[in-house]
């Protein structure tokens, strides 16, 4: 029995703000695609899709990221619900946005190509359809807050990384330079990085030591009341 037969129907969608970073770059990037259907065909858009009757919102968000990148178990967080009545000229659609963090070098390049998607640096973002620019701005603000209070930045780096690579990442997130000595001292004082014997020598003759983030140590310290504050 349809208990809500007299109520108006609307569609529920999920839009994914997918941030990526390459450890040798200096900017955070966003995965965007050229829309291949109406409305707004040919314009830049976030990756999105409708929630099916058998999916939760989280399941739909995970499916959409996997379809575009081939990746599972990535960092993902529900951001905000966008529900202005005329936000989408195609119909009455409520969109729940999620932002994700992925390592660019790990995604499936062929899938991205098949969808007509591209990694675009934040400084060169085009105008996006509907309210997608607002989604991106909200996601970037939330990312900055999260990165300052939780070690989610490590989700954007490979398993082993150098301190300069880590600094470039956080400078990309906050879009501002950090003092090298203060940044290094702050990160190492937390005791969350394990120094490796191996060095990265592609960008300098002397080379910089690689480190790994110790997630077990972080969880142990967090249970004792430790706060990650960058």
Secondary structure per residue as TSV (DSSP state, phi and psi in degrees):
chain	resnum	aa	ss	phi	psi
A	1	X	-	360.0	136.8
A	2	X	-	-92.8	98.8
A	3	X	T	-72.2	-17.1
A	4	X	T	-116.5	32.2
A	5	X	T	-60.9	-27.2
A	6	X	T	-88.1	-1.5
A	7	X	S	-91.3	147.5
A	8	X	-	-66.7	144.9
A	9	X	-	-97.5	145.9
A	10	X	-	-143.2	163.2
A	11	X	E	-98.6	147.1
A	12	X	E	-115.9	127.9
A	13	X	E	-123.2	165.5
A	14	X	E	-123.8	132.6
A	15	X	E	-117.1	135.2
A	16	X	E	-109.9	121.7
A	17	X	E	-95.8	105.0
A	18	X	E	-106.5	106.8
A	19	X	E	-90.3	141.5
A	20	X	E	-138.2	158.5
A	21	X	E	-148.4	140.2
A	22	X	-	-108.3	130.1
A	23	X	T	-60.4	-16.9
A	24	X	T	-100.2	4.2
A	25	X	-	-94.6	174.5
A	26	X	S	-120.1	0.9
A	27	X	S	-130.5	146.7
A	28	X	-	-76.0	144.5
A	29	X	E	-121.5	158.8
A	30	X	E	-123.5	138.0
A	31	X	E	-90.7	114.1
A	32	X	E	-124.2	160.0
A	33	X	E	-137.1	155.0
A	34	X	E	-82.8	122.8
A	35	X	-	-67.5	129.5
A	36	X	-	-107.4	21.4
A	37	X	S	-151.0	160.5
A	38	X	S	-82.6	155.3
A	39	X	S	-75.8	162.8
A	40	X	S	65.8	34.9
A	41	X	T	-61.0	136.7
A	42	X	T	87.4	-4.3
A	43	X	S	-98.4	161.5
A	44	X	E	-75.1	140.7
A	45	X	E	-149.4	157.8
A	46	X	-	-73.9	160.1
A	47	X	E	-77.9	131.0
A	48	X	E	-150.9	-179.6
A	49	X	E	-178.3	165.3
A	50	X	E	-84.5	148.0
A	51	X	-	-79.9	128.4
A	52	X	-	-81.6	167.8
A	53	X	T	-67.7	-17.9
A	54	X	T	-101.8	4.1
A	55	X	-	-111.2	148.2
A	56	X	-	-83.6	170.6
A	57	X	H	-61.8	-43.8
A	58	X	H	-62.0	-41.5
A	59	X	H	-62.0	-41.7
A	60	X	H	-63.8	-42.7
A	61	X	H	-63.7	-41.5
A	62	X	H	-65.3	-40.0
A	63	X	H	-62.7	-44.2
A	64	X	H	-64.2	-43.1
A	65	X	H	-64.8	-41.3
A	66	X	H	-64.8	-42.1
A	67	X	H	-61.0	-32.5
A	68	X	H	-90.8	-33.2
A	69	X	H	-115.5	-17.6
A	70	X	-	76.6	10.3
A	71	X	-	-106.5	143.1
A	72	X	-	-121.8	163.9
A	73	X	S	57.9	38.7
A	74	X	-	-90.5	161.9
A	75	X	E	-65.8	128.8
A	76	X	E	-146.3	139.9
A	77	X	E	-142.8	132.8
A	78	X	E	-68.4	134.0
A	79	X	E	-104.1	-61.9
A	80	X	E	-166.8	151.4
A	81	X	E	-101.1	128.0
A	82	X	E	-108.7	116.8
A	83	X	-	-136.9	24.5
A	84	X	-	-58.8	134.7
A	85	X	T	-54.0	-34.0
A	86	X	T	-112.2	26.6
A	87	X	S	-66.5	-27.9
A	88	X	-	-127.1	119.4
A	89	X	T	-66.3	-10.7
A	90	X	T	-79.9	-14.3
A	91	X	S	157.3	-177.1
A	92	X	S	-82.8	100.1
A	93	X	E	-129.2	126.8
A	94	X	E	-98.1	128.1
A	95	X	E	-114.9	128.6
A	96	X	E	-101.1	120.1
A	97	X	E	-94.2	147.1
A	98	X	E	-130.1	146.2
A	99	X	E	-116.2	143.7
A	100	X	E	-127.8	155.7
A	101	X	E	-123.3	124.9
A	102	X	E	-136.7	155.6
A	103	X	E	-83.5	119.0
A	104	X	G	-57.2	-38.9
A	105	X	G	-69.1	-10.6
A	106	X	G	-99.5	-10.6
A	107	X	S	-77.1	163.4
A	108	X	-	-84.1	104.8
A	109	X	H	-64.5	-33.5
A	110	X	H	-67.1	-39.7
A	111	X	H	-63.3	-44.3
A	112	X	H	-60.1	-43.2
A	113	X	H	-63.7	-42.1
A	114	X	H	-61.1	-32.5
A	115	X	T	-86.3	-2.0
A	116	X	T	68.8	31.3
A	117	X	E	-97.7	161.1
A	118	X	E	-146.0	147.5
A	119	X	E	-85.8	123.1
A	120	X	E	-126.1	129.9
A	121	X	E	-63.4	147.4
A	122	X	G	-58.8	-31.3
A	123	X	G	-73.1	-11.8
A	124	X	G	-122.6	25.8
A	125	X	-	-66.0	135.0
A	126	X	-	-82.4	171.9
A	127	X	-	-68.4	135.9
A	128	X	-	-106.6	163.0
A	129	X	S	-70.8	157.1
A	130	X	T	50.3	-125.2
A	131	X	T	-106.1	24.7
A	132	X	H	-69.0	-30.0
A	133	X	H	-62.5	-40.1
A	134	X	H	-64.5	-39.0
A	135	X	H	-59.8	-46.3
A	136	X	H	-62.9	-43.2
A	137	X	H	-63.5	-42.0
A	138	X	H	-64.3	-40.2
A	139	X	H	-65.7	-40.6
A	140	X	H	-65.6	-39.8
A	141	X	H	-62.9	-43.0
A	142	X	H	-66.5	-39.3
A	143	X	H	-60.6	-42.2
A	144	X	H	-62.5	-40.0
A	145	X	H	-65.8	-47.5
A	146	X	H	-62.6	-42.8
A	147	X	H	-66.8	-25.4
A	148	X	H	-79.0	-28.4
A	149	X	H	-114.0	-9.2
A	150	X	S	-140.9	152.2
A	151	X	-	-82.1	44.4
A	152	X	G	-75.2	-15.1
A	153	X	G	-59.1	-28.9
A	154	X	G	-67.1	-15.7
A	155	X	G	-66.4	-17.7
A	156	X	G	-99.2	-0.2
A	157	X	S	-113.6	156.2
A	158	X	-	-66.9	173.7
A	159	X	S	-58.4	-38.9
A	160	X	E	-116.5	142.0
A	161	X	E	-154.6	163.1
A	162	X	E	-99.9	163.5
A	163	X	H	-61.8	-42.4
A	164	X	H	-59.9	-38.7
A	165	X	H	-63.8	-41.8
A	166	X	H	-63.7	-41.2
A	167	X	H	-64.3	-42.6
A	168	X	H	-59.4	-37.5
A	169	X	H	-62.3	-50.5
A	170	X	H	-68.3	-31.8
A	171	X	H	-66.8	-34.1
A	172	X	H	-68.6	-39.7
A	173	X	H	-66.0	-47.5
A	174	X	H	-88.3	-9.4
A	175	X	T	55.5	44.2
A	176	X	S	-156.6	146.7
A	177	X	-	-75.5	149.0
A	178	X	-	-112.9	151.6
A	179	X	-	-70.1	127.3
A	180	X	H	-60.6	-47.2
A	181	X	H	-65.0	-45.5
A	182	X	H	-65.2	-40.6
A	183	X	H	-63.2	-47.7
A	184	X	H	-62.0	-45.7
A	185	X	H	-62.6	-42.1
A	186	X	H	-63.9	-48.0
A	187	X	H	-65.3	-45.0
A	188	X	H	-69.3	-29.6
A	189	X	H	-68.0	-19.8
A	190	X	T	-72.7	-21.2
A	191	X	T	72.1	24.3
A	192	X	-	-103.8	-3.4
A	193	X	E	-110.5	129.7
A	194	X	E	-97.7	121.0
A	195	X	E	-78.5	134.1
A	196	X	E	-101.1	164.0
A	197	X	E	-78.8	-21.2
A	198	X	E	-76.7	147.1
A	199	X	E	-119.3	152.2
A	200	X	E	-95.0	118.4
A	201	X	-	-120.0	10.7
A	202	X	S	-74.6	-30.9
A	203	X	S	-102.8	-7.0
A	204	X	-	-158.4	152.9
A	205	X	S	-68.6	-42.2
A	206	X	S	-67.5	-41.4
A	207	X	-	84.3	152.1
A	208	X	E	-116.1	140.9
A	209	X	E	-66.3	144.5
A	210	X	E	-83.3	151.3
A	211	X	E	-131.0	161.4
A	212	X	E	-126.4	144.3
A	213	X	E	-80.5	128.7
A	214	X	-	-94.3	92.5
A	215	X	H	-68.2	-33.1
A	216	X	H	-64.6	-42.0
A	217	X	H	-63.8	-39.2
A	218	X	H	-62.4	-46.3
A	219	X	H	-62.8	-38.3
A	220	X	H	-64.1	-44.7
A	221	X	H	-68.4	-36.4
A	222	X	H	-63.2	-37.1
A	223	X	H	-64.4	-24.0
A	224	X	T	-89.2	-0.5
A	225	X	T	102.5	9.9
A	226	X	-	-67.3	138.7
A	227	X	-	-118.1	125.5
A	228	X	-	-79.5	110.1
A	229	X	-	-129.1	109.9
A	230	X	-	-86.9	360.0
